[in-house]
Amino acid sequence: MSDETKAAIRTFIVENFLFGDDSHPLPADLSLIDNDLIDSTGILELVGFLEERFGVQVADADIVPTNLDTIERIAGFIARKQAA
């Protein structure tokens, strides 16, 4: 997974869920769900972004915390989808 992918995901999260407030650290391993940064509606927005930005298809079965809970997990998920 590339740093560019992580940076794009982080930028999306900051702009859409933190309203551009980049003053707080957002480590790649921080749980977006447990820290209330993203909710179920936000997950759907994130999925739309991932599909558009990275050209992947996210199936309903893929929408689980294992794939979408941290920037690190999201980047890994994208890498696996693009390699398939």
Biopython code that builds the backbone (N, CA, C, O; Angstrom):
import numpy as np
from Bio.PDB.StructureBuilder import StructureBuilder

atoms = [
    (1, "MET", "N", (0.845, -1.180, 0.000)),
    (1, "MET", "CA", (0.000, 0.000, 0.000)),
    (1, "MET", "C", (0.884, 1.234, 0.000)),
    (1, "MET", "O", (1.862, 1.306, 0.744)),
    (2, "SER", "N", (0.550, 2.174, -0.809)),
    (2, "SER", "CA", (1.429, 3.321, -0.984)),
    (2, "SER", "C", (1.080, 4.468, -0.032)),
    (2, "SER", "O", (-0.044, 4.591, 0.455)),
    (3, "ASP", "N", (2.085, 5.290, 0.208)),
    (3, "ASP", "CA", (1.869, 6.486, 1.027)),
    (3, "ASP", "C", (0.906, 7.436, 0.324)),
    (3, "ASP", "O", (0.158, 8.165, 0.975)),
    (4, "GLU", "N", (0.927, 7.426, -1.008)),
    (4, "GLU", "CA", (0.021, 8.280, -1.786)),
    (4, "GLU", "C", (-1.437, 7.871, -1.546)),
    (4, "GLU", "O", (-2.313, 8.726, -1.414)),
    (5, "THR", "N", (-1.683, 6.581, -1.492)),
    (5, "THR", "CA", (-3.036, 6.083, -1.220)),
    (5, "THR", "C", (-3.481, 6.510, 0.172)),
    (5, "THR", "O", (-4.595, 7.002, 0.350)),
    (6, "LYS", "N", (-2.609, 6.322, 1.157)),
    (6, "LYS", "CA", (-2.937, 6.716, 2.530)),
    (6, "LYS", "C", (-3.195, 8.217, 2.617)),
    (6, "LYS", "O", (-4.114, 8.651, 3.312)),
    (7, "ALA", "N", (-2.390, 9.006, 1.919)),
    (7, "ALA", "CA", (-2.554, 10.459, 1.949)),
    (7, "ALA", "C", (-3.897, 10.876, 1.348)),
    (7, "ALA", "O", (-4.562, 11.768, 1.873)),
    (8, "ALA", "N", (-4.295, 10.234, 0.250)),
    (8, "ALA", "CA", (-5.578, 10.553, -0.386)),
    (8, "ALA", "C", (-6.744, 10.198, 0.538)),
    (8, "ALA", "O", (-7.711, 10.952, 0.640)),
    (9, "ILE", "N", (-6.649, 9.063, 1.202)),
    (9, "ILE", "CA", (-7.696, 8.635, 2.138)),
    (9, "ILE", "C", (-7.755, 9.594, 3.321)),
    (9, "ILE", "O", (-8.835, 10.014, 3.736)),
    (10, "ARG", "N", (-6.597, 9.932, 3.857)),
    (10, "ARG", "CA", (-6.534, 10.851, 5.001)),
    (10, "ARG", "C", (-7.133, 12.208, 4.632)),
    (10, "ARG", "O", (-7.901, 12.778, 5.406)),
    (11, "THR", "N", (-6.787, 12.723, 3.458)),
    (11, "THR", "CA", (-7.320, 14.013, 3.002)),
    (11, "THR", "C", (-8.836, 13.954, 2.896)),
    (11, "THR", "O", (-9.525, 14.885, 3.311)),
    (12, "PHE", "N", (-9.360, 12.862, 2.341)),
    (12, "PHE", "CA", (-10.815, 12.710, 2.227)),
    (12, "PHE", "C", (-11.468, 12.733, 3.606)),
    (12, "PHE", "O", (-12.482, 13.404, 3.801)),
    (13, "ILE", "N", (-10.900, 12.011, 4.555)),
    (13, "ILE", "CA", (-11.462, 11.939, 5.906)),
    (13, "ILE", "C", (-11.425, 13.313, 6.574)),
    (13, "ILE", "O", (-12.411, 13.739, 7.177)),
    (14, "VAL", "N", (-10.307, 13.994, 6.470)),
    (14, "VAL", "CA", (-10.186, 15.322, 7.092)),
    (14, "VAL", "C", (-11.195, 16.292, 6.481)),
    (14, "VAL", "O", (-11.870, 17.022, 7.207)),
    (15, "GLU", "N", (-11.300, 16.306, 5.164)),
    (15, "GLU", "CA", (-12.195, 17.256, 4.495)),
    (15, "GLU", "C", (-13.667, 16.948, 4.733)),
    (15, "GLU", "O", (-14.476, 17.865, 4.872)),
    (16, "ASN", "N", (-14.019, 15.674, 4.782)),
    (16, "ASN", "CA", (-15.428, 15.309, 4.848)),
    (16, "ASN", "C", (-15.958, 15.015, 6.245)),
    (16, "ASN", "O", (-17.152, 15.178, 6.496)),
    (17, "PHE", "N", (-15.101, 14.588, 7.151)),
    (17, "PHE", "CA", (-15.583, 14.210, 8.480)),
    (17, "PHE", "C", (-15.026, 15.085, 9.593)),
    (17, "PHE", "O", (-15.590, 15.143, 10.685)),
    (18, "LEU", "N", (-13.927, 15.760, 9.317)),
    (18, "LEU", "CA", (-13.360, 16.684, 10.301)),
    (18, "LEU", "C", (-13.504, 18.127, 9.830)),
    (18, "LEU", "O", (-12.953, 19.046, 10.436)),
    (19, "PHE", "N", (-14.246, 18.316, 8.751)),
    (19, "PHE", "CA", (-14.557, 19.634, 8.206)),
    (19, "PHE", "C", (-13.303, 20.469, 7.957)),
    (19, "PHE", "O", (-13.282, 21.675, 8.202)),
    (20, "GLY", "N", (-12.265, 19.807, 7.468)),
    (20, "GLY", "CA", (-11.031, 20.475, 7.119)),
    (20, "GLY", "C", (-10.110, 20.765, 8.279)),
    (20, "GLY", "O", (-9.039, 21.342, 8.085)),
    (21, "ASP", "N", (-10.503, 20.374, 9.499)),
    (21, "ASP", "CA", (-9.678, 20.628, 10.686)),
    (21, "ASP", "C", (-8.552, 19.604, 10.748)),
    (21, "ASP", "O", (-8.742, 18.471, 11.193)),
    (22, "ASP", "N", (-7.391, 20.023, 10.297)),
    (22, "ASP", "CA", (-6.239, 19.132, 10.239)),
    (22, "ASP", "C", (-5.322, 19.320, 11.447)),
    (22, "ASP", "O", (-4.165, 18.902, 11.421)),
    (23, "SER", "N", (-5.838, 19.950, 12.504)),
    (23, "SER", "CA", (-5.005, 20.262, 13.665)),
    (23, "SER", "C", (-4.817, 19.076, 14.606)),
    (23, "SER", "O", (-3.920, 19.095, 15.449)),
    (24, "HIS", "N", (-5.639, 18.059, 14.475)),
    (24, "HIS", "CA", (-5.534, 16.881, 15.337)),
    (24, "HIS", "C", (-4.825, 15.766, 14.593)),
    (24, "HIS", "O", (-5.034, 15.589, 13.393)),
    (25, "PRO", "N", (-3.988, 15.016, 15.291)),
    (25, "PRO", "CA", (-3.308, 13.906, 14.616)),
    (25, "PRO", "C", (-4.315, 12.844, 14.173)),
    (25, "PRO", "O", (-5.307, 12.581, 14.853)),
    (26, "LEU", "N", (-4.043, 12.259, 13.050)),
    (26, "LEU", "CA", (-4.907, 11.198, 12.526)),
    (26, "LEU", "C", (-3.997, 10.050, 12.089)),
    (26, "LEU", "O", (-3.751, 9.856, 10.899)),
    (27, "PRO", "N", (-3.494, 9.282, 13.087)),
    (27, "PRO", "CA", (-2.583, 8.180, 12.755)),
    (27, "PRO", "C", (-3.259, 7.144, 11.851)),
    (27, "PRO", "O", (-4.474, 6.954, 11.907)),
    (28, "ALA", "N", (-2.463, 6.489, 11.032)),
    (28, "ALA", "CA", (-2.984, 5.505, 10.084)),
    (28, "ALA", "C", (-3.643, 4.321, 10.765)),
    (28, "ALA", "O", (-4.434, 3.614, 10.142)),
    (29, "ASP", "N", (-3.326, 4.089, 12.056)),
    (29, "ASP", "CA", (-3.911, 2.947, 12.756)),
    (29, "ASP", "C", (-5.027, 3.351, 13.726)),
    (29, "ASP", "O", (-5.475, 2.525, 14.522)),
    (30, "LEU", "N", (-5.476, 4.597, 13.671)),
    (30, "LEU", "CA", (-6.555, 5.066, 14.538)),
    (30, "LEU", "C", (-7.898, 4.530, 14.042)),
    (30, "LEU", "O", (-8.219, 4.658, 12.861)),
    (31, "SER", "N", (-8.686, 3.929, 14.944)),
    (31, "SER", "CA", (-9.997, 3.415, 14.567)),
    (31, "SER", "C", (-10.948, 4.576, 14.298)),
    (31, "SER", "O", (-11.245, 5.373, 15.188)),
    (32, "LEU", "N", (-11.414, 4.658, 13.073)),
    (32, "LEU", "CA", (-12.340, 5.722, 12.684)),
    (32, "LEU", "C", (-13.714, 5.509, 13.318)),
    (32, "LEU", "O", (-14.418, 6.469, 13.630)),
    (33, "ILE", "N", (-14.079, 4.265, 13.502)),
    (33, "ILE", "CA", (-15.393, 3.928, 14.060)),
    (33, "ILE", "C", (-15.392, 4.100, 15.574)),
    (33, "ILE", "O", (-16.269, 4.771, 16.119)),
    (34, "ASP", "N", (-14.415, 3.500, 16.264)),
    (34, "ASP", "CA", (-14.362, 3.579, 17.731)),
    (34, "ASP", "C", (-14.166, 4.994, 18.237)),
    (34, "ASP", "O", (-14.563, 5.307, 19.360)),
    (35, "ASN", "N", (-13.556, 5.860, 17.426)),
    (35, "ASN", "CA", (-13.318, 7.240, 17.826)),
    (35, "ASN", "C", (-14.372, 8.198, 17.291)),
    (35, "ASN", "O", (-14.192, 9.416, 17.314)),
    (36, "ASP", "N", (-15.483, 7.629, 16.806)),
    (36, "ASP", "CA", (-16.629, 8.412, 16.322)),
    (36, "ASP", "C", (-16.264, 9.430, 15.245)),
    (36, "ASP", "O", (-16.859, 10.506, 15.179)),
    (37, "LEU", "N", (-15.302, 9.099, 14.414)),
    (37, "LEU", "CA", (-14.961, 9.976, 13.306)),
    (37, "LEU", "C", (-15.833, 9.691, 12.092)),
    (37, "LEU", "O", (-16.004, 10.543, 11.220)),
    (38, "ILE", "N", (-16.381, 8.477, 12.047)),
    (38, "ILE", "CA", (-17.187, 8.081, 10.901)),
    (38, "ILE", "C", (-18.328, 7.194, 11.399)),
    (38, "ILE", "O", (-18.142, 6.344, 12.270)),
    (39, "ASP", "N", (-19.507, 7.412, 10.827)),
    (39, "ASP", "CA", (-20.672, 6.596, 11.194)),
    (39, "ASP", "C", (-21.133, 5.815, 9.966)),
    (39, "ASP", "O", (-20.439, 5.782, 8.949)),
    (40, "SER", "N", (-22.294, 5.192, 10.063)),
    (40, "SER", "CA", (-22.740, 4.338, 8.961)),
    (40, "SER", "C", (-22.947, 5.125, 7.671)),
    (40, "SER", "O", (-22.636, 4.626, 6.590)),
    (41, "THR", "N", (-23.460, 6.331, 7.767)),
    (41, "THR", "CA", (-23.621, 7.166, 6.579)),
    (41, "THR", "C", (-22.253, 7.549, 6.028)),
    (41, "THR", "O", (-22.043, 7.571, 4.816)),
    (42, "GLY", "N", (-21.338, 7.848, 6.924)),
    (42, "GLY", "CA", (-19.979, 8.185, 6.519)),
    (42, "GLY", "C", (-19.287, 7.040, 5.809)),
    (42, "GLY", "O", (-18.519, 7.257, 4.872)),
    (43, "ILE", "N", (-19.556, 5.821, 6.253)),
    (43, "ILE", "CA", (-18.975, 4.643, 5.593)),
    (43, "ILE", "C", (-19.433, 4.599, 4.136)),
    (43, "ILE", "O", (-18.643, 4.307, 3.238)),
    (44, "LEU", "N", (-20.714, 4.891, 3.911)),
    (44, "LEU", "CA", (-21.224, 4.885, 2.534)),
    (44, "LEU", "C", (-20.559, 5.978, 1.701)),
    (44, "LEU", "O", (-20.255, 5.760, 0.528)),
    (45, "GLU", "N", (-20.332, 7.147, 2.291)),
    (45, "GLU", "CA", (-19.614, 8.218, 1.595)),
    (45, "GLU", "C", (-18.191, 7.773, 1.279)),
    (45, "GLU", "O", (-17.687, 8.013, 0.182)),
    (46, "LEU", "N", (-17.546, 7.124, 2.245)),
    (46, "LEU", "CA", (-16.189, 6.632, 2.055)),
    (46, "LEU", "C", (-16.146, 5.608, 0.925)),
    (46, "LEU", "O", (-15.245, 5.648, 0.087)),
    (47, "VAL", "N", (-17.104, 4.701, 0.896)),
    (47, "VAL", "CA", (-17.161, 3.682, -0.153)),
    (47, "VAL", "C", (-17.291, 4.352, -1.523)),
    (47, "VAL", "O", (-16.604, 3.965, -2.468)),
    (48, "GLY", "N", (-18.156, 5.340, -1.631)),
    (48, "GLY", "CA", (-18.315, 6.069, -2.892)),
    (48, "GLY", "C", (-17.018, 6.715, -3.334)),
    (48, "GLY", "O", (-16.663, 6.674, -4.512)),
    (49, "PHE", "N", (-16.308, 7.315, -2.384)),
    (49, "PHE", "CA", (-15.011, 7.934, -2.677)),
    (49, "PHE", "C", (-14.016, 6.885, -3.163)),
    (49, "PHE", "O", (-13.330, 7.098, -4.163)),
    (50, "LEU", "N", (-13.934, 5.762, -2.467)),
    (50, "LEU", "CA", (-12.978, 4.718, -2.836)),
    (50, "LEU", "C", (-13.252, 4.184, -4.235)),
    (50, "LEU", "O", (-12.327, 3.968, -5.019)),
    (51, "GLU", "N", (-14.519, 3.974, -4.539)),
    (51, "GLU", "CA", (-14.875, 3.458, -5.859)),
    (51, "GLU", "C", (-14.510, 4.459, -6.953)),
    (51, "GLU", "O", (-13.978, 4.081, -7.997)),
    (52, "GLU", "N", (-14.797, 5.729, -6.709)),
    (52, "GLU", "CA", (-14.516, 6.758, -7.713)),
    (52, "GLU", "C", (-13.027, 7.045, -7.832)),
    (52, "GLU", "O", (-12.493, 7.087, -8.940)),
    (53, "ARG", "N", (-12.360, 7.240, -6.725)),
    (53, "ARG", "CA", (-10.954, 7.671, -6.722)),
    (53, "ARG", "C", (-10.003, 6.550, -7.141)),
    (53, "ARG", "O", (-9.030, 6.788, -7.856)),
    (54, "PHE", "N", (-10.290, 5.333, -6.692)),
    (54, "PHE", "CA", (-9.354, 4.233, -6.933)),
    (54, "PHE", "C", (-9.847, 3.214, -7.957)),
    (54, "PHE", "O", (-9.136, 2.258, -8.267)),
    (55, "GLY", "N", (-11.048, 3.407, -8.482)),
    (55, "GLY", "CA", (-11.561, 2.533, -9.525)),
    (55, "GLY", "C", (-11.800, 1.104, -9.086)),
    (55, "GLY", "O", (-11.596, 0.165, -9.856)),
    (56, "VAL", "N", (-12.236, 0.941, -7.839)),
    (56, "VAL", "CA", (-12.530, -0.402, -7.335)),
    (56, "VAL", "C", (-14.026, -0.540, -7.096)),
    (56, "VAL", "O", (-14.738, 0.450, -6.930)),
    (57, "GLN", "N", (-14.484, -1.772, -7.080)),
    (57, "GLN", "CA", (-15.867, -2.064, -6.730)),
    (57, "GLN", "C", (-15.881, -2.594, -5.307)),
    (57, "GLN", "O", (-15.167, -3.545, -4.987)),
    (58, "VAL", "N", (-16.693, -1.981, -4.449)),
    (58, "VAL", "CA", (-16.800, -2.421, -3.061)),
    (58, "VAL", "C", (-18.143, -3.125, -2.900)),
    (58, "VAL", "O", (-19.197, -2.492, -2.950)),
    (59, "ALA", "N", (-18.092, -4.431, -2.710)),
    (59, "ALA", "CA", (-19.312, -5.221, -2.520)),
    (59, "ALA", "C", (-19.841, -5.018, -1.106)),
    (59, "ALA", "O", (-19.097, -4.628, -0.207)),
    (60, "ASP", "N", (-21.112, -5.283, -0.918)),
    (60, "ASP", "CA", (-21.709, -5.167, 0.416)),
    (60, "ASP", "C", (-20.932, -5.986, 1.443)),
    (60, "ASP", "O", (-20.745, -5.550, 2.579)),
    (61, "ALA", "N", (-20.485, -7.164, 1.043)),
    (61, "ALA", "CA", (-19.734, -8.038, 1.957)),
    (61, "ALA", "C", (-18.378, -7.443, 2.352)),
    (61, "ALA", "O", (-17.792, -7.849, 3.355)),
    (62, "ASP", "N", (-17.879, -6.481, 1.564)),
    (62, "ASP", "CA", (-16.591, -5.836, 1.854)),
    (62, "ASP", "C", (-16.720, -4.727, 2.899)),
    (62, "ASP", "O", (-15.717, -4.267, 3.445)),
    (63, "ILE", "N", (-17.944, -4.302, 3.175)),
    (63, "ILE", "CA", (-18.157, -3.159, 4.067)),
    (63, "ILE", "C", (-18.181, -3.648, 5.511)),
    (63, "ILE", "O", (-19.232, -3.775, 6.138)),
    (64, "VAL", "N", (-16.979, -3.915, 6.008)),
    (64, "VAL", "CA", (-16.774, -4.406, 7.375)),
    (64, "VAL", "C", (-15.581, -3.668, 7.985)),
    (64, "VAL", "O", (-14.710, -3.194, 7.256)),
    (65, "PRO", "N", (-15.535, -3.567, 9.310)),
    (65, "PRO", "CA", (-14.425, -2.866, 9.960)),
    (65, "PRO", "C", (-13.046, -3.409, 9.583)),
    (65, "PRO", "O", (-12.072, -2.658, 9.548)),
    (66, "THR", "N", (-12.963, -4.701, 9.303)),
    (66, "THR", "CA", (-11.681, -5.288, 8.911)),
    (66, "THR", "C", (-11.092, -4.569, 7.696)),
    (66, "THR", "O", (-9.872, -4.469, 7.564)),
    (67, "ASN", "N", (-11.951, -4.073, 6.816)),
    (67, "ASN", "CA", (-11.498, -3.381, 5.608)),
    (67, "ASN", "C", (-11.504, -1.860, 5.738)),
    (67, "ASN", "O", (-10.704, -1.186, 5.089)),
    (68, "LEU", "N", (-12.393, -1.310, 6.567)),
    (68, "LEU", "CA", (-12.647, 0.126, 6.502)),
    (68, "LEU", "C", (-12.523, 0.885, 7.820)),
    (68, "LEU", "O", (-13.020, 2.008, 7.916)),
    (69, "ASP", "N", (-11.882, 0.318, 8.835)),
    (69, "ASP", "CA", (-11.866, 0.968, 10.148)),
    (69, "ASP", "C", (-10.702, 1.931, 10.367)),
    (69, "ASP", "O", (-10.810, 2.842, 11.188)),
    (70, "THR", "N", (-9.610, 1.752, 9.662)),
    (70, "THR", "CA", (-8.451, 2.641, 9.824)),
    (70, "THR", "C", (-7.932, 3.017, 8.439)),
    (70, "THR", "O", (-8.246, 2.357, 7.449)),
    (71, "ILE", "N", (-7.148, 4.067, 8.379)),
    (71, "ILE", "CA", (-6.539, 4.462, 7.101)),
    (71, "ILE", "C", (-5.668, 3.315, 6.593)),
    (71, "ILE", "O", (-5.660, 3.010, 5.400)),
    (72, "GLU", "N", (-4.949, 2.698, 7.496)),
    (72, "GLU", "CA", (-4.082, 1.569, 7.136)),
    (72, "GLU", "C", (-4.891, 0.416, 6.529)),
    (72, "GLU", "O", (-4.520, -0.128, 5.489)),
    (73, "ARG", "N", (-5.982, 0.054, 7.175)),
    (73, "ARG", "CA", (-6.820, -1.046, 6.663)),
    (73, "ARG", "C", (-7.454, -0.681, 5.326)),
    (73, "ARG", "O", (-7.543, -1.519, 4.429)),
    (74, "ILE", "N", (-7.892, 0.560, 5.194)),
    (74, "ILE", "CA", (-8.508, 1.001, 3.941)),
    (74, "ILE", "C", (-7.487, 0.921, 2.810)),
    (74, "ILE", "O", (-7.796, 0.430, 1.724)),
    (75, "ALA", "N", (-6.268, 1.404, 3.063)),
    (75, "ALA", "CA", (-5.213, 1.369, 2.041)),
    (75, "ALA", "C", (-4.880, -0.076, 1.652)),
    (75, "ALA", "O", (-4.682, -0.370, 0.474)),
    (76, "GLY", "N", (-4.818, -0.959, 2.623)),
    (76, "GLY", "CA", (-4.567, -2.369, 2.344)),
    (76, "GLY", "C", (-5.688, -2.992, 1.534)),
    (76, "GLY", "O", (-5.447, -3.785, 0.623)),
    (77, "PHE", "N", (-6.908, -2.629, 1.872)),
    (77, "PHE", "CA", (-8.082, -3.122, 1.142)),
    (77, "PHE", "C", (-8.020, -2.671, -0.315)),
    (77, "PHE", "O", (-8.266, -3.459, -1.227)),
    (78, "ILE", "N", (-7.690, -1.402, -0.524)),
    (78, "ILE", "CA", (-7.581, -0.862, -1.885)),
    (78, "ILE", "C", (-6.491, -1.607, -2.659)),
    (78, "ILE", "O", (-6.688, -1.973, -3.818)),
    (79, "ALA", "N", (-5.356, -1.826, -2.024)),
    (79, "ALA", "CA", (-4.253, -2.526, -2.677)),
    (79, "ALA", "C", (-4.662, -3.934, -3.099)),
    (79, "ALA", "O", (-4.334, -4.382, -4.197)),
    (80, "ARG", "N", (-5.387, -4.631, -2.211)),
    (80, "ARG", "CA", (-5.854, -5.989, -2.555)),
    (80, "ARG", "C", (-6.855, -5.956, -3.685)),
    (80, "ARG", "O", (-6.810, -6.809, -4.572)),
    (81, "LYS", "N", (-7.759, -4.994, -3.675)),
    (81, "LYS", "CA", (-8.769, -4.889, -4.741)),
    (81, "LYS", "C", (-8.118, -4.592, -6.079)),
    (81, "LYS", "O", (-8.492, -5.167, -7.101)),
    (82, "GLN", "N", (-7.143, -3.692, -6.071)),
    (82, "GLN", "CA", (-6.491, -3.317, -7.329)),
    (82, "GLN", "C", (-5.625, -4.443, -7.865)),
    (82, "GLN", "O", (-5.429, -4.547, -9.076)),
    (83, "ALA", "N", (-5.103, -5.288, -6.984)),
    (83, "ALA", "CA", (-4.267, -6.411, -7.421)),
    (83, "ALA", "C", (-5.095, -7.568, -7.972)),
    (83, "ALA", "O", (-4.588, -8.400, -8.724)),
    (84, "ALA", "N", (-6.364, -7.615, -7.596)),
    (84, "ALA", "CA", (-7.228, -8.740, -8.024)),
    (84, "ALA", "C", (-7.611, -8.645, -9.488)),
    (84, "ALA", "O", (-8.328, -9.508, -9.996)),
]
sb = StructureBuilder()
sb.init_structure("model")
sb.init_model(0)
sb.init_chain("A")
sb.init_seg("    ")
for serial, (resi, resn, name, xyz) in enumerate(atoms, 1):
    if name == "N":
        sb.init_residue(resn, " ", resi, " ")
    sb.init_atom(name, np.array(xyz, "f"), 0.0, 1.0, " ", f" {name:<3s}", serial, name[0])
structure = sb.get_structure()
